[in-house]
């Protein structure tokens, strides 16, 4: 999960966001892609751990509308996964101020983790590849699937691979 802001907000770091939110409780809006989803729960955890109050703006139908509203200043910030924000961040439409992973990402080495400001904070997801236990392979014979390629290079845990 990333925390990203509208560049016009004038906030460049998570500590700056927290300081502004403490001065104006409930006035900073944040977009999430649905109530009760990880994006929303990450925002709730951020508020609790940082001692701040933000105003949630839930969106349905994926992150594209939410990201657009942050880029056009209708909403101040967004909490969203990699695929939802990376394009807008690269284009400069939104500014990444923190990532909720355990360590900084190689692709964004200048984006600090939330834990660098709030020790112990982490909000991540897991992806799974699965198939029926009797299936010998994830793909047609002679072709590796993307899941098998990821397992081979250590990107996925192969614990359940043998059925």
C-alpha positions in Angstrom: 0.0 0.0 0.0 1.2 3.5 -0.9 0.2 6.8 0.7 0.1 9.4 -2.0 -1.0 13.0 -2.1 -2.0 15.7 -4.6 1.2 17.7 -5.4 -0.7 20.9 -4.8 -1.3 19.9 -1.2 2.2 21.1 -0.4 3.1 18.0 1.6 6.2 16.0 0.8 6.5 13.6 3.7 4.4 11.5 6.0 5.5 13.5 9.1 4.3 16.7 7.3 1.0 15.0 6.6 0.6 13.9 10.2 1.5 17.4 11.5 -1.1 19.0 9.2 -3.8 16.5 10.1 -3.2 17.1 13.8 -3.7 20.9 13.2 -6.9 20.3 11.3 -8.6 17.1 12.5 -11.0 15.6 10.0 -10.3 18.1 7.3 -7.8 16.1 5.1 -9.7 13.8 2.8 -8.4 10.4 1.7 -9.6 8.2 -1.1 -10.0 4.4 -0.6 -11.3 1.8 -3.0 -14.1 0.6 -0.9 -15.2 0.5 2.7 -13.7 -2.4 4.6 -11.0 -3.2 2.0 -7.3 -3.1 2.8 -7.0 0.5 1.5 -9.6 1.7 4.0 -8.3 -0.4 6.8 -4.8 0.9 6.2 -6.1 4.4 6.5 -7.9 3.5 9.8 -4.7 2.0 11.1 -2.7 5.1 10.1 -5.1 7.3 11.9 -5.0 5.2 15.1 -1.2 4.8 15.2 -0.5 8.5 14.2 -3.2 10.0 16.5 -4.9 11.8 13.6 -8.3 12.1 12.1 -8.8 12.0 8.4 -12.0 12.1 6.3 -12.5 8.9 4.3 -13.9 9.1 0.8 -14.7 5.6 -0.4 -14.8 4.8 -4.1 -16.2 1.8 -6.0 -15.0 0.3 -9.3 -11.3 0.4 -8.7 -8.7 3.1 -8.2 -8.8 5.1 -11.5 -11.5 7.6 -10.4 -9.9 8.0 -7.0 -6.5 8.6 -8.4 -7.9 11.1 -10.9 -9.7 13.0 -8.0 -6.4 13.2 -6.1 -4.5 14.4 -9.1 -7.2 17.1 -9.8 -7.4 18.1 -6.1 -10.9 16.9 -5.4 -9.4 14.6 -2.7 -6.2 15.4 -0.8 -4.7 11.9 -0.7 -5.1 8.2 -1.5 -4.1 5.0 0.1 -3.8 2.4 -2.7 -1.8 -0.5 -4.0 1.1 -0.4 -6.4 -0.9 -1.0 -9.7 -3.4 1.7 -8.7 -0.9 4.5 -8.2 2.3 3.7 -10.1 1.3 5.3 -13.4 0.1 8.6 -11.8 3.1 8.7 -9.6 5.6 8.3 -12.5 3.8 11.0 -14.4 3.9 13.4 -11.5 0.1 13.6 -11.2 0.3 12.4 -7.6 3.2 12.3 -5.1 4.1 9.1 -3.2 5.0 10.0 0.4 5.2 6.6 2.0 4.9 2.8 1.4 3.4 0.5 4.0 5.7 -2.4 3.3 8.3 -3.7 5.7 11.1 -2.1 3.7 11.6 0.4 0.9 10.9 -0.8 -2.6 13.8 -1.0 -5.1 11.7 0.7 -7.7 11.0 3.7 -5.4 14.1 3.9 -3.2 13.3 7.5 -2.2 9.9 6.7 -0.9 10.2 5.9 2.8 8.2 3.2 4.6 5.5 4.3 7.0 7.4 2.4 9.7 10.2 4.9 9.4 7.8 7.4 10.9 5.5 5.1 12.9 7.6 2.1 14.1 6.1 -1.3 13.4 3.5 -0.1 10.9 3.0 -2.5 8.0 0.0 -3.1 5.6 0.7 -5.5 2.8 -1.2 -8.0 0.7 -0.5 -11.5 -0.6 -1.3 -13.0 -4.0 -2.0 -16.7 -4.5 -1.6 -19.1 -7.4 -3.7 -22.3 -7.1 -4.9 -25.2 -9.1 -6.7 -28.5 -8.3 -4.4 -30.9 -6.3 -4.5 -33.5 -9.1 -3.2 -31.0 -11.7 0.5 -31.6 -12.4 1.2 -28.1 -13.8 -0.3 -24.6 -13.8 0.0 -24.5 -17.6 -0.1 -26.7 -20.7 2.7 -29.2 -21.1 6.0 -27.6 -22.2 5.0 -24.1 -21.1 5.7 -22.6 -17.7 2.9 -20.4 -16.3 3.7 -17.0 -14.8 3.1 -18.5 -11.4 5.7 -21.3 -11.9 8.2 -18.7 -13.2 7.6 -16.6 -10.1 8.1 -19.6 -7.9 11.3 -20.6 -9.7 12.9 -17.2 -9.0 11.7 -17.1 -5.4 8.9 -14.5 -5.8 6.2 -16.8 -4.5 6.1 -19.3 -1.7 5.8 -22.8 -3.1 4.5 -24.4 0.1 1.3 -25.7 -1.5 2.8 -26.5 -4.8 2.8 -30.3 -4.3 -0.9 -30.5 -3.4 
